[in-house]
Protein backbone atom coordinates (compact mmCIF):
# COMPACT_ATOMS: atom_id res chain seq x y z
CA UNK A 1 0.00 0.00 0.00
CA UNK A 2 1.03 3.58 -0.66
CA UNK A 3 0.03 6.08 2.02
CA UNK A 4 -0.51 9.86 2.08
CA UNK A 5 0.05 11.42 5.51
CA UNK A 6 -1.25 14.90 6.31
CA UNK A 7 1.92 16.72 7.44
CA UNK A 8 -0.08 19.12 9.64
CA UNK A 9 -2.00 16.49 11.61
CA UNK A 10 0.31 13.51 10.89
CA UNK A 11 -2.82 11.44 10.16
CA UNK A 12 -3.37 9.30 7.09
CA UNK A 13 -5.60 10.92 4.47
CA UNK A 14 -5.39 8.42 1.63
CA UNK A 15 -4.02 5.01 0.77
CA UNK A 16 -3.98 2.99 -2.43
CA UNK A 17 -2.90 -0.50 -3.33
CA UNK A 18 0.21 -0.53 -5.48
CA UNK A 19 -0.09 -1.79 -9.04
CA UNK A 20 1.25 -5.28 -9.71
CA UNK A 21 3.55 -5.99 -12.64
CA UNK A 22 0.53 -7.29 -14.53
CA UNK A 23 -1.44 -4.10 -13.77
CA UNK A 24 1.45 -2.00 -15.06
CA UNK A 25 1.79 -3.97 -18.28
CA UNK A 26 -1.95 -3.73 -18.93
CA UNK A 27 -1.81 0.06 -18.48
CA UNK A 28 1.16 0.33 -20.87
CA UNK A 29 -0.57 -1.86 -23.44
CA UNK A 30 -3.72 0.25 -23.17
CA UNK A 31 -1.68 3.44 -23.62
CA UNK A 32 0.07 2.00 -26.67
CA UNK A 33 -3.26 0.99 -28.21
CA UNK A 34 -4.68 4.45 -27.54
CA UNK A 35 -1.66 6.09 -29.18
CA UNK A 36 -2.38 4.40 -32.51
CA UNK A 37 -5.64 6.30 -32.85
CA UNK A 38 -4.81 9.38 -30.74
CA UNK A 39 -1.89 10.36 -33.00
CA UNK A 40 -4.32 10.54 -35.93
CA UNK A 41 -6.66 12.99 -34.20
CA UNK A 42 -6.57 16.52 -35.55
CA UNK A 43 -5.21 19.40 -33.51
CA UNK A 44 -8.74 20.75 -33.37
CA UNK A 45 -10.04 17.54 -31.78
CA UNK A 46 -7.22 17.41 -29.23
CA UNK A 47 -7.66 21.11 -28.50
CA UNK A 48 -11.36 20.65 -27.75
CA UNK A 49 -10.57 17.96 -25.19
CA UNK A 50 -7.74 19.96 -23.59
CA UNK A 51 -10.03 22.97 -23.24
CA UNK A 52 -12.53 20.65 -21.56
CA UNK A 53 -9.77 19.68 -19.11
CA UNK A 54 -9.12 23.36 -18.41
CA UNK A 55 -12.83 23.88 -17.76
CA UNK A 56 -12.89 20.90 -15.40
CA UNK A 57 -9.92 22.29 -13.47
CA UNK A 58 -11.58 25.66 -13.07
CA UNK A 59 -14.99 24.31 -12.10
CA UNK A 60 -13.65 21.89 -9.49
CA UNK A 61 -10.51 23.70 -8.35
CA UNK A 62 -11.60 23.67 -4.71
CA UNK A 63 -12.02 19.89 -4.77
CA UNK A 64 -8.57 19.31 -6.22
CA UNK A 65 -6.89 22.00 -4.10
CA UNK A 66 -8.25 20.48 -0.90
CA UNK A 67 -6.52 17.17 -1.59
CA UNK A 68 -3.25 18.94 -2.44
CA UNK A 69 -3.34 20.70 0.93
CA UNK A 70 -4.30 17.59 2.89
CA UNK A 71 -1.57 15.49 1.26
CA UNK A 72 1.45 17.79 1.27
CA UNK A 73 0.54 20.81 3.40
CA UNK A 74 0.46 23.57 0.81
CA UNK A 75 -1.58 26.55 2.13
CA UNK A 76 -5.05 26.24 0.62
CA UNK A 77 -4.98 29.59 -1.19
CA UNK A 78 -1.76 28.54 -2.94
CA UNK A 79 -3.23 25.13 -3.81
CA UNK A 80 -6.15 26.84 -5.54
CA UNK A 81 -3.71 29.04 -7.48
CA UNK A 82 -1.80 25.95 -8.56
CA UNK A 83 -4.90 24.31 -10.01
CA UNK A 84 -5.81 27.54 -11.81
CA UNK A 85 -2.34 27.67 -13.35
CA UNK A 86 -2.85 24.15 -14.69
CA UNK A 87 -5.95 25.38 -16.53
CA UNK A 88 -3.81 28.15 -18.04
CA UNK A 89 -1.22 25.73 -19.46
CA UNK A 90 -4.02 23.62 -20.96
CA UNK A 91 -5.52 26.69 -22.63
CA UNK A 92 -2.12 27.82 -23.87
CA UNK A 93 -1.34 24.56 -25.67
CA UNK A 94 -4.90 24.14 -26.91
CA UNK A 95 -4.34 27.41 -28.75
CA UNK A 96 -0.65 27.22 -29.68
CA UNK A 97 0.21 23.55 -30.27
CA UNK A 98 -0.65 23.46 -33.97
CA UNK A 99 1.45 26.56 -34.57
CA UNK A 100 4.39 25.18 -32.54
CA UNK A 101 4.33 21.91 -34.49
CA UNK A 102 3.66 23.23 -37.99
CA UNK A 103 5.95 21.93 -40.70
CA UNK A 104 9.11 24.03 -40.98
CA UNK A 105 10.06 24.71 -44.64
CA UNK A 106 13.80 24.74 -45.37
CA UNK A 107 14.99 25.91 -48.81
CA UNK A 108 17.38 23.40 -50.42
CA UNK A 109 18.04 22.06 -53.93
CA UNK A 110 14.94 19.88 -53.51
CA UNK A 111 11.57 20.67 -54.99
CA UNK A 112 10.31 20.67 -51.42
CA UNK A 113 12.08 20.11 -48.10
CA UNK A 114 10.88 20.63 -44.58
CA UNK A 115 10.92 19.34 -41.01
CA UNK A 116 7.77 17.75 -39.59
CA UNK A 117 7.10 17.16 -35.90
CA UNK A 118 5.49 13.81 -35.15
CA UNK A 119 4.63 12.18 -31.81
CA UNK A 120 6.81 9.46 -30.28
CA UNK A 121 4.24 7.38 -28.41
CA UNK A 122 3.87 6.57 -24.72
CA UNK A 123 5.89 8.88 -22.46
CA UNK A 124 6.51 8.12 -18.78
CA UNK A 125 6.41 11.08 -16.39
CA UNK A 126 8.09 10.69 -12.98
CA UNK A 127 6.84 13.61 -10.92
CA UNK A 128 7.44 15.18 -7.46
CA UNK A 129 5.14 16.15 -4.61
CA UNK A 130 5.87 19.87 -4.21
CA UNK A 131 3.58 21.05 -7.04
CA UNK A 132 1.58 17.84 -7.44
CA UNK A 133 -0.74 19.22 -10.15
CA UNK A 134 1.37 21.82 -11.94
CA UNK A 135 4.46 19.66 -12.51
CA UNK A 136 2.27 17.04 -14.18
CA UNK A 137 0.16 19.36 -16.31
CA UNK A 138 3.12 21.26 -17.68
CA UNK A 139 4.23 17.90 -19.11
CA UNK A 140 0.83 16.48 -19.98
CA UNK A 141 -0.67 19.44 -21.84
CA UNK A 142 2.05 19.69 -24.52
CA UNK A 143 2.66 15.93 -24.68
CA UNK A 144 -0.98 15.11 -25.36
CA UNK A 145 -1.43 17.98 -27.81
CA UNK A 146 1.60 16.70 -29.73
CA UNK A 147 -0.18 13.36 -30.16
CA UNK A 148 1.68 11.41 -27.47
CA UNK A 149 0.05 9.53 -24.62
CA UNK A 150 1.19 9.81 -21.00
CA UNK A 151 1.73 7.54 -18.02
CA UNK A 152 2.29 9.07 -14.59
CA UNK A 153 4.44 7.73 -11.77
CA UNK A 154 3.78 10.31 -9.07
CA UNK A 155 5.45 10.79 -5.69
CA UNK A 156 4.22 8.23 -3.19
CA UNK A 157 2.90 10.84 -0.72
CA UNK A 158 0.51 12.50 -3.22
CA UNK A 159 -1.31 9.51 -4.66
CA UNK A 160 -4.76 11.12 -4.21
CA UNK A 161 -3.63 14.06 -6.34
CA UNK A 162 -2.29 11.59 -8.90
CA UNK A 163 -5.67 9.88 -9.06
CA UNK A 164 -7.37 13.28 -9.33
CA UNK A 165 -5.24 14.23 -12.33
CA UNK A 166 -6.31 11.09 -14.16
CA UNK A 167 -9.87 11.99 -13.17
CA UNK A 168 -9.52 15.42 -14.80
CA UNK A 169 -8.72 13.84 -18.16
CA UNK A 170 -11.47 11.25 -17.78
CA UNK A 171 -14.06 13.91 -16.96
CA UNK A 172 -12.86 15.98 -19.92
CA UNK A 173 -13.59 13.08 -22.27
CA UNK A 174 -10.09 11.93 -23.24
CA UNK A 175 -10.03 8.36 -24.59
CA UNK A 176 -9.13 5.55 -22.22
CA UNK A 177 -5.38 5.07 -22.06
CA UNK A 178 -4.53 8.58 -23.23
CA UNK A 179 -3.35 9.55 -19.73
CA UNK A 180 -2.93 6.91 -17.03
CA UNK A 181 -1.92 7.07 -13.39
CA UNK A 182 0.34 4.28 -12.14
CA UNK A 183 0.21 3.96 -8.33
CA UNK A 184 3.67 2.45 -7.87
CA UNK A 185 6.82 2.90 -5.82
CA UNK A 186 10.13 4.01 -7.32
CA UNK A 187 11.47 0.47 -7.50
CA UNK A 188 9.19 -0.33 -10.44
CA UNK A 189 10.29 2.58 -12.64
CA UNK A 190 13.25 0.80 -14.25
CA UNK A 191 11.18 -2.00 -15.77
CA UNK A 192 8.69 0.53 -17.13
CA UNK A 193 11.38 2.56 -18.86
CA UNK A 194 12.78 -0.64 -20.37
CA UNK A 195 9.40 -1.63 -21.78
CA UNK A 196 9.60 -1.34 -25.58
CA UNK A 197 6.27 0.48 -25.71
CA UNK A 198 7.62 3.35 -23.58
CA UNK A 199 9.36 5.75 -25.95
CA UNK A 200 10.66 8.48 -23.62
CA UNK A 201 10.72 9.62 -20.00
CA UNK A 202 10.60 12.96 -18.21
CA UNK A 203 11.45 13.49 -14.55
CA UNK A 204 11.17 16.37 -12.15
CA UNK A 205 12.92 15.64 -8.87
CA UNK A 206 16.25 15.22 -7.12
CA UNK A 207 19.69 14.70 -8.62
CA UNK A 208 19.90 11.02 -7.49
CA UNK A 209 16.48 10.26 -8.99
CA UNK A 210 17.36 12.11 -12.19
CA UNK A 211 20.71 10.37 -12.51
CA UNK A 212 19.07 6.97 -12.07
CA UNK A 213 16.29 7.60 -14.60
CA UNK A 214 18.68 9.16 -17.13
CA UNK A 215 21.09 6.22 -16.91
CA UNK A 216 18.30 3.69 -17.45
CA UNK A 217 16.86 5.68 -20.36
CA UNK A 218 20.35 6.11 -21.78
CA UNK A 219 21.00 2.38 -21.66
CA UNK A 220 17.82 1.89 -23.69
CA UNK A 221 18.66 4.79 -26.05
CA UNK A 222 15.47 6.61 -25.10
CA UNK A 223 14.94 10.34 -24.87
CA UNK A 224 14.84 11.87 -21.38
CA UNK A 225 14.21 15.34 -20.00
CA UNK A 226 15.31 16.20 -16.46
CA UNK A 227 14.20 19.12 -14.31
CA UNK A 228 16.15 18.74 -11.10
CA UNK A 229 17.00 20.83 -8.05
CA UNK A 230 18.09 24.42 -7.82
CA UNK A 231 19.82 26.85 -5.53
CA UNK A 232 18.74 30.09 -7.16
CA UNK A 233 20.39 33.33 -6.14
CA UNK A 234 18.58 36.60 -5.50
CA UNK A 235 21.18 39.25 -6.40
CA UNK A 236 20.37 42.67 -4.96
CA UNK A 237 22.41 45.61 -6.25
CA UNK A 238 22.83 48.94 -4.47
CA UNK A 239 20.39 50.81 -6.73
CA UNK A 240 17.46 48.42 -6.29
CA UNK A 241 13.94 49.56 -5.44
CA UNK A 242 14.30 48.27 -1.89
CA UNK A 243 10.65 47.96 -0.87
CA UNK A 244 9.60 46.17 -4.05
CA UNK A 245 12.70 43.98 -4.01
CA UNK A 246 12.07 42.86 -0.43
CA UNK A 247 8.47 41.99 -1.29
CA UNK A 248 9.56 39.95 -4.30
CA UNK A 249 12.42 38.20 -2.48
CA UNK A 250 10.12 37.13 0.35
CA UNK A 251 7.72 35.60 -2.14
CA UNK A 252 10.56 34.02 -4.11
CA UNK A 253 11.87 32.21 -1.04
CA UNK A 254 8.84 31.45 1.10
CA UNK A 255 5.92 30.63 -1.22
CA UNK A 256 4.96 26.95 -1.06
CA UNK A 257 6.76 26.95 2.33
CA UNK A 258 10.05 27.26 0.45
CA UNK A 259 9.61 23.89 -1.25
CA UNK A 260 10.33 24.82 -4.83
CA UNK A 261 13.24 24.04 -7.12
CA UNK A 262 13.16 27.62 -8.46
CA UNK A 263 12.87 29.33 -5.07
CA UNK A 264 15.44 32.02 -4.31
CA UNK A 265 17.57 30.20 -1.78
CA UNK A 266 20.69 32.40 -1.63
CA UNK A 267 20.24 36.12 -0.94
CA UNK A 268 23.24 38.07 -2.24
CA UNK A 269 23.31 41.70 -1.06
CA UNK A 270 25.57 44.56 -2.07
CA UNK A 271 27.57 45.56 0.98
CA UNK A 272 26.40 49.20 0.87
CA UNK A 273 22.76 48.25 1.48
CA UNK A 274 23.17 44.92 3.25
CA UNK A 275 22.38 46.11 6.79
CA UNK A 276 19.29 48.16 5.89
CA UNK A 277 17.95 45.53 3.50
CA UNK A 278 18.49 42.71 6.00
CA UNK A 279 16.70 44.52 8.82
CA UNK A 280 13.66 45.28 6.65
CA UNK A 281 13.67 41.81 5.10
CA UNK A 282 13.70 40.09 8.50
CA UNK A 283 10.78 42.25 9.64
CA UNK A 284 8.64 41.27 6.65
CA UNK A 285 9.49 37.58 6.95
CA UNK A 286 8.65 37.70 10.64
CA UNK A 287 5.14 38.89 9.79
CA UNK A 288 4.33 35.88 7.59
CA UNK A 289 1.56 33.80 9.11
CA UNK A 290 2.49 30.19 9.83
CA UNK A 291 0.10 27.46 10.87
CA UNK A 292 -2.83 25.41 9.64
CA UNK A 293 -2.66 25.21 5.82
CA UNK A 294 -6.46 25.05 5.68
CA UNK A 295 -6.69 28.65 6.93
CA UNK A 296 -7.05 30.98 3.97
CA UNK A 297 -4.61 33.54 5.39
CA UNK A 298 -1.82 31.03 6.21
CA UNK A 299 1.28 31.68 4.11
CA UNK A 300 3.67 29.14 5.67
CA UNK A 301 2.28 25.65 6.19
CA UNK A 302 4.05 22.50 7.30
CA UNK A 303 6.72 20.98 5.13
CA UNK A 304 5.48 17.99 3.16
CA UNK A 305 7.02 15.38 5.46
CA UNK A 306 8.68 15.29 8.87
CA UNK A 307 11.91 13.82 7.46
CA UNK A 308 12.23 16.75 5.06
CA UNK A 309 11.97 19.20 7.95
CA UNK A 310 14.56 17.19 9.87
CA UNK A 311 16.93 17.36 6.89
CA UNK A 312 16.58 21.14 6.69
CA UNK A 313 17.18 21.38 10.44
CA UNK A 314 20.42 19.45 10.02
CA UNK A 315 21.60 21.71 7.19
CA UNK A 316 20.96 24.73 9.39
CA UNK A 317 22.76 23.18 12.35
CA UNK A 318 25.83 22.43 10.24
CA UNK A 319 25.94 25.98 8.88
CA UNK A 320 25.62 27.53 12.35
CA UNK A 321 28.50 25.35 13.50
CA UNK A 322 30.44 26.74 10.52
CA UNK A 323 29.78 30.33 11.66
CA UNK A 324 26.40 31.34 10.23
CA UNK A 325 24.17 33.50 12.42
CA UNK A 326 20.42 32.93 12.81
CA UNK A 327 18.55 36.25 12.62
CA UNK A 328 15.04 34.81 12.66
CA UNK A 329 13.41 31.43 13.23
CA UNK A 330 15.40 28.22 13.20
CA UNK A 331 13.00 26.08 15.21
CA UNK A 332 11.12 22.95 14.12
CA UNK A 333 8.14 21.04 15.49
CA UNK A 334 7.34 17.87 13.57
CA UNK A 335 6.91 18.97 9.92
CA UNK A 336 6.49 22.66 10.82
CA UNK A 337 9.66 24.71 10.33
CA UNK A 338 9.75 28.39 11.22
CA UNK A 339 10.55 30.92 8.47
CA UNK A 340 14.29 31.30 8.97
CA UNK A 341 16.80 33.97 7.93
CA UNK A 342 20.52 33.30 8.36
CA UNK A 343 23.35 35.85 8.05
CA UNK A 344 27.14 35.64 7.65
CA UNK A 345 26.82 32.82 5.11
CA UNK A 346 30.04 31.99 3.27
CA UNK A 347 30.63 29.85 0.22
CA UNK A 348 31.95 26.88 2.19
CA UNK A 349 28.79 26.51 4.29
CA UNK A 350 26.19 23.80 3.83
CA UNK A 351 23.28 26.16 3.15
CA UNK A 352 25.28 27.89 0.41
CA UNK A 353 26.51 24.74 -1.32
CA UNK A 354 23.46 22.51 -0.96
CA UNK A 355 19.85 22.98 -1.98
CA UNK A 356 17.73 23.99 1.01
CA UNK A 357 14.21 22.75 0.30
CA UNK A 358 12.17 24.64 2.88
CA UNK A 359 11.54 28.06 4.48
CA UNK A 360 15.16 29.05 5.06
CA UNK A 361 17.35 31.63 3.34
CA UNK A 362 21.00 32.52 3.79
CA UNK A 363 22.51 35.99 3.28
CA UNK A 364 25.89 36.62 1.66
CA UNK A 365 27.32 40.06 0.85
CA UNK A 366 29.32 41.17 -2.19
CA UNK A 367 31.19 44.35 -3.19
CA UNK A 368 31.45 44.27 -6.99
CA UNK A 369 29.26 43.03 -9.80
CA UNK A 370 32.05 40.65 -10.82
CA UNK A 371 31.98 39.14 -7.34
CA UNK A 372 28.20 38.78 -7.57
CA UNK A 373 28.49 36.87 -10.85
CA UNK A 374 31.12 34.57 -9.37
CA UNK A 375 28.99 33.86 -6.31
CA UNK A 376 26.03 32.92 -8.49
CA UNK A 377 28.05 30.70 -10.79
CA UNK A 378 29.88 29.02 -7.91
CA UNK A 379 26.84 26.84 -7.35
CA UNK A 380 26.69 23.35 -8.83
CA UNK A 381 23.06 24.15 -9.73
CA UNK A 382 21.99 26.24 -12.69
CA UNK A 383 18.23 26.65 -12.75
CA UNK A 384 17.76 30.42 -12.49
CA UNK A 385 18.88 33.72 -11.02
CA UNK A 386 17.02 36.92 -10.14
CA UNK A 387 18.73 40.31 -10.46
CA UNK A 388 17.40 43.44 -8.76
CA UNK A 389 18.61 46.84 -9.97
CA UNK A 390 17.33 50.05 -11.53
CA UNK A 391 20.25 50.24 -13.98
CA UNK A 392 18.87 47.87 -16.60
CA UNK A 393 21.69 48.48 -19.07
CA UNK A 394 24.22 47.30 -16.47
CA UNK A 395 22.11 44.23 -15.82
CA UNK A 396 21.85 43.42 -19.54
CA UNK A 397 25.65 43.43 -19.76
CA UNK A 398 25.82 40.89 -16.94
CA UNK A 399 23.13 38.49 -18.21
CA UNK A 400 25.42 36.54 -20.63
CA UNK A 401 27.84 35.87 -17.76
CA UNK A 402 25.38 33.79 -15.74
CA UNK A 403 25.39 30.04 -16.37
CA UNK A 404 21.77 29.43 -15.36
CA UNK A 405 18.88 28.39 -17.57
CA UNK A 406 16.95 31.58 -16.76
CA UNK A 407 17.64 35.15 -15.71
CA UNK A 408 14.78 37.23 -14.31
CA UNK A 409 15.26 40.95 -13.70
CA UNK A 410 13.32 42.61 -10.87
CA UNK A 411 11.17 39.50 -10.60
CA UNK A 412 11.29 36.05 -9.04
CA UNK A 413 12.13 33.11 -11.29
CA UNK A 414 8.84 31.50 -12.30
CA UNK A 415 7.47 29.11 -14.88
CA UNK A 416 5.19 30.51 -17.57
CA UNK A 417 3.60 28.47 -20.40
CA UNK A 418 4.81 31.07 -22.89
CA UNK A 419 8.49 30.74 -21.90
CA UNK A 420 10.82 27.72 -22.04
CA UNK A 421 11.80 26.39 -18.62
CA UNK A 422 14.83 24.31 -17.63
CA UNK A 423 18.31 24.37 -16.18
CA UNK A 424 22.00 23.67 -16.63
CA UNK A 425 24.63 21.78 -14.65
CA UNK A 426 23.08 19.45 -12.05
CA UNK A 427 19.73 21.23 -12.43
CA UNK A 428 19.10 19.02 -15.44
CA UNK A 429 18.67 19.27 -19.21
CA UNK A 430 15.97 19.75 -21.77
CA UNK A 431 13.18 22.31 -21.66
CA UNK A 432 9.54 22.35 -20.67
CA UNK A 433 6.78 24.75 -21.73
CA UNK A 434 6.53 27.07 -24.74
CA UNK A 435 7.46 25.79 -28.21
CA UNK A 436 10.67 24.23 -26.86
CA UNK A 437 8.73 22.07 -24.42
CA UNK A 438 6.26 20.62 -26.90
CA UNK A 439 9.10 19.82 -29.30
CA UNK A 440 11.01 17.72 -26.74
CA UNK A 441 8.92 14.59 -27.28
CA UNK A 442 8.49 14.54 -31.04
CA UNK A 443 10.31 13.04 -33.98
CA UNK A 444 11.79 15.98 -35.85
CA UNK A 445 11.54 14.36 -39.24
CA UNK A 446 13.48 15.65 -42.23
CA UNK A 447 11.49 15.42 -45.47
CA UNK A 448 13.21 15.89 -48.87
CA UNK A 449 11.26 15.72 -52.14
CA UNK A 450 13.19 15.95 -55.40
N, C-alpha and C positions, 0 to 999 in steps of 0.2 A: 504493500500500500504506500501511496505517496500522500503526505500530510501537509496542509497549510496551517500554520500557527499564527494567530493574531499577535503581533509583537507588542501591542499595548496591554492586552490582558493575559497573554501567554496561554490562551485557550485555543483548542483546535476549532477551525471554522470550516474545514473542508477536507475530505479525503477521497481518494480514487484508487481503484485497483489498477496496477501497472499492466500495460499491454504485454501479452506473451509474444514469443517470436512469431507464432502463427498469426496473431492479431496484426503485428507490424507488417508482415508480408502481404496480408490481405489488403491493408490500407495502401501499401505501395502499389500493388497490382491495380487497385481501384483508381488510384491517381494516374497511373500509366494509361489505363483504358480511357479515362476522362480526357487526358491530354490529346488523344488521337482526334477527338471531335472538337475540343475546346480551341485548339490551335487554328481550326478552320473558321471559327466564328469571326465575324467582322468586328472592327473597332467599335462600330456603333452599338453592336449587341453587347460587347463587353462593357462599354461605357455605361449603358443603361443599367446593367447589374451593379456596377461599382457605385453609381449614383444612388442606387437603392440601398447599398451598404452604408453610404454616407447618411442617408435619411434615417436608417435604423439606428445608427450611432447617435444622431442628434435627438431622436425621439425617446430613446431609452438610455440616455447618458447617465442619469442618476442611478439606474439599476447597475450598470457596468462599473461606475465610479465607486459605488458602495463596496463591491467585492474587491476592487483594487485596494481600497483603504483597509478593509478587514484583513486582507492577506499580507500586505507588506507595509502598512502604516502610513502611507502617504496622506497628508492632510486632505480632507474631503474636497475642499475647494480646488486644490491642485489636481486631484483625480478627475474631477469634472472637466477641467481645462485640458487634461491629457486626452480624454475621449473626444472632446470637440476638435482637437488638433488632428486626430485620426480621420475625422470626417473631412477636414480640409485637404489632407493628402489624397484621399479618395477622389475628391472633386477635382483636384489639380490634375491627376493622371487621367481621369475620365475625359478631361478637356484636351490635354496636351499629348497623350501617348501616341496618337496617330501621327502627329507632327514630328515628335521625337524619333519615330521609327520609320519615317518616310524614306523611300529609296534615295540614295545620295548619288547623283550623276557625277561622273568623273571623265572629263574629255581625254581620250586617247586616240590611237590610230584605228580603233574599232568603229564600226557603225554605231554601236551603242555599248557603253560600259558604265557600270554603277555598282554600288554596294547596297545589298538588302539586309534587313535585320530580322532574323527569324528565331522563334523560340527554341529553347534547348529541350525542355521536357519537365520532369519532376525535380524541383529544387528543395533541398532540406534547409530549414532555418533553425538554428540553435540560438535561442534568445534568453536574455537575462530578466531579472525580476524588478529592476529599478524603475523602468517605464514599461510595465507589462503589456500595455496596449500599443503605445506609440512605436516601440522598437519593432514590433511585429508588422504593424500596418505600413511602416515606411519601407519594408521589404515587400509585403504582400501586394500593395496597390500597384506598383510598377511591374512586379513579376507576373501578376495575373493579366494585366492589360497588355503585356508583351506576348501573351499566349501560353505562358508557362503554367504549371500547376504547383501548388505549394504543400509541403508537409512541415508541421511545427513540432519541434522538441523544445518545450518551454522549461524554465527553471522550476525545480521541484516544489518550491514554496509558493507558486502562483498558479497552481493547476486549475483553480476555478476560473481565473481570468483566461487561461488557455482555452478552456471549454467554452467560455463566453465568446471568444473571438471566432471560434468555429460556428457558434450559434449566429453571430452577426451575418456571416456569409450564407448560412442556411436560410435565415429569415429573408435575406435579400434576394433569394432565388437562384443562387449559383448552383450549377449541377453537382451531383454527388461525386466526391473525389477531387473536386477542383481545389479545395483547401481543407486539409485534414489535420486534426490535433492528435498527436501521439503522446499519451501519458506514459512516459518512460523515464528511467534514470539515465545518467550520463554513460553508464557502462554499456548501453545498447547502441550508442551512436556509431561506433566503428563499423559494425555490421551493416547498418543502414547506408552509410556512405559507400561501402563496398558493393552494395546491391547495384547490378547493372542498369536497373531502371531509374536510379538516382543519377542525375546528370551534373549536378553542381551543389555547392553548399555555401551558406552564408552564416557567419557567427558574430554576435555581439557579446562580449564578455571579457574575461581576464586573459592575461598573456599565456598562462599555462594551458587554459582551455583552447585558446586560439592556436597555439603551437601544436597541440595534439590534433585538432581537426585539420589544420593545414597540412600536417605531415601525412595523415591518412589520405586526404584528398590528393595530395601530391603523388603518393605511391600508386594511386589509381588513375593518375593523369586527368583529374577533374578540376574544373574551375572552382576557386574559393574566393570569398571576400571576407575580410576581417575588420571589424571595428572593435578595437580593444580599449585599454584604459588610457587615462590622460592625467597630466599634472599641469593643467593650464596656468599660465601666469597672467596676473592683472598688473600691467605696468603703468604706473601713475607718474607722469612728468610734472614738473614744477608749475606749468601754466595750465593745469587742468581746471575745469569747472568743478570745484571741490564738492559742493553739495550734491550735484547730479552724479558725480563719479562715485561718491560714497553710497548713494542709493543704488546705483547699478552694481557696484562691487558686492554689496550685501546680498542682493538678489542672485548674483552670479555664483556666490559661494553657498548660500544657505537654502535656496529653493530645493524642494524634494529632500529636505533634511541633509543636504550636502551629498546625496548619493547619486551623483551624475558623473559620467566620464568627462563631460565638457565643463564641469564646474571650475570656477577660478580658485585653484587650491594654493597658489603662491602669490602673495601680495607684495609686489616690488615697488617701493616708494622712493622718490627722489629725496635725498637727504635734507634739502632745504624746506620741505613741507612735511617731513615724516612725523614729527611730533604732533603738529596740529591735526593732520589727517588721522593719525592713529587715535588720538583722544576722541575725535568726533565719530570715527568709525566704531570704536568700542561702545560708545553711548548708544548708537543706533542698533547695534547687534544686541545689546543688553535689553532693548525694548521689544525684541521679537517674542511673541507669545509661544511658549512650549506647552505641550500637554496632550490631551485627548485628540487624536486626529479626526474624530467625528464632529468636533466643534468647528463651526464654519470660520471662526476667526483664529484658529490655531495655524501657526506658520511652521513650527518645528514639531514634528511628530516623533515617534520612536524610530530608531533604525530598524531595518527589515528583519533582523535576527539578533539575538543576544550575542552570538559569537562574533558578529561583525562589529558590534559596539566594543566588545572585549579587545578585538584586534586594534581598533582605533585607540583605545585606552593605552595599549602597550606601545604603540608608535609615539604617543604623546609622552609617556613615561621615559622612553629612551631619549627623546629629544631634550626633555628637561634635564636629564642626567648629563646630556652633552652641553648644557648651558643655556637652553631656551628659557624664556620667562613667560609664564602664564599671566595674561592681563585680564582675562575674563573666562569663566567657566572651568572646564576641566574635569567635571565630576560625571559619573555614570551611575545609573540605577537600572539594572536589567538591560533592556534594549534602548532605554532613554539616555541620551548623551547631551549634556548641556552645550549650547552654542559656545564655541571656544575660540579665543583669539590669543595667539602666541607671538611674542616679540623676540628680538635678538636671534633670529634664525639664520644660520650659516649654511653654506653649501654642503658641508659634510654631515649634516643632521638628517635623521630618519625622515622627518616630515618635509624636508626639502627634496630628498632623493626618491622617496617612495610615493605612490599614490595614496592619498588619505581620503577614504571613501566615507565621508560623514561630515558633521557640522563643525569642522575645525579648519582654521586658516593660520598660516604662518607668515610673519612679516620680515622682509629683508630689505635693506636700504641700498641705494646705489648713488653714485655721484655723476657719472657721465652716461650719455646715451649708448656709447660703445659697451660700457659695463652692463647696462641693462640688457642689450642684445645677447651678450655672453651668458648672463644669468639665465635668460630664457632658454637659450640653446644648450645649456649645460645639462638639461634634463634628458633622460633616455626616452621620454615620451615626446610626441609631436602632433598632438591633436589640434590645438588652437591656442591663440594668444590674444588678449585684449589690450589695446593701447589707449591711454587717456591723455589727451593734450588738445589745446586750442590751435597750435601751430600745425595745421594739417599738411603743409608742404614738407615740414621736417619729418612727420610721420610717414609720408609717402616714400621718402628717401630710405627710410629704415625697413619698410615692408619686405623688400627682396632679401634682406639679411636674416629673416626668421625662417627656421626650418620646418615650421608647423604646416599642417594641412589647411589652416584657416587663420586669417588675421581680421579681427573686428576692431574698428576704431570708435571709441566713445560708446561702446555697447558690449554686452556680454556675448560670448560665443554661444550661438544657438543654431538648431537645425531648422531649415525652412525648405518646404517642398520645391521651391524655385531655384535653390542653390545646391550645388554638389557638396556632399559631406563625407569626410574621411580624414585619416591621419597619415603620419609618416613614422619612421623608426618603430619602436615597439608599440605604437598606437595602432598599427595595422596597415592594411593596403586595400586598394579598391575604393570605390565611391558609391554612396547611396544618394538617392533623391535627384531631382532635376533630370536633364537628358542623360547625364553621365550614369546615373543610377539605373535607369531603365535599360541602358545599353550594356550593363555588366553581364546579364544572363541572356544573351542572344548570340546567335551565330552571325557574325558579320561576314556575309557571303559576297565574294567578288563575282560579278557577272560580266562576261566579255562576249559580245556578239559581233562577228565579223560581217 
